[in-house]
Amino acid sequence: MSEARQAWEEHYGAHERVWSGRVNIRLAELVEPMAPGRALDLGCGEGADAMWLAEHGWQVTAVDISQTALDRAAADAAARNLADRIDFQCHDLAQSFPSGAFDLVSAQFLHSTVPMDRARLLRRAADAVAPGGILLVVDHGAAPPWGIGAGSSTPRVPDRTTSGGIVESR
């Protein structure tokens, strides 16, 4: 078991519930007007965003490093009659990445208490976006790993940016 997987299993194992169970508000704001399609939820935790997406017509691949978190999410999805709309997959994103192309790739506060190559991970996420799709990264105030807007050489940190199918929000 990797150091990251062990850390997240310990984190989820120490609590009955870690997250609120409510959708990330920025995800809801930005995605609600979109036509549903295939979504990839990276670092889905206990599955609140994945379930919201499924309730709004999306077919979701929800990924987390913690099997404990995924088991909780799958149980909640089954209780809400959403299990057929969500494919929960366990991935250590430093080692493996889900296959396929997605209309929406969502990375909501994707961070770790152990080191990870976030820039490499987000490049892989961008590669998983289908033509015309969106990569949605919502994070705390740090600059994005690519640091600049598309076609620009000047770093910028706006509230909300859309550049080449990438939506970034803080």
Sequence and secondary structure as in RCSB ss.txt:
>XXXX:A:sequence
MSEARQAWEEHYGAHERVWSGRVNIRLAELVEPMAPGRALDLGCGEGADAMWLAEHGWQVTAVDISQTALDRAAA
DAAARNLADRIDFQCHDLAQSFPSGAFDLVSAQFLHSTVPMDRARLLRRAADAVAPGGILLVVDHGAAPPWGIGA
GSSTPRVPDRTTSGGIVESR
>XXXX:A:secstr
  HHHHHHHHHHHT S  S SS  HHHHHHHTTS   EEEEET TTSHHHHHHHHTT EEEEEES HHHHHHHHH
HHHHTT GGGEEEEE  TTT    S EEEEEEES   SS   HHHHHHHHHHTEEEEEEEEEE SSS  TT B T
T SSB   SEEEETTEEEE 
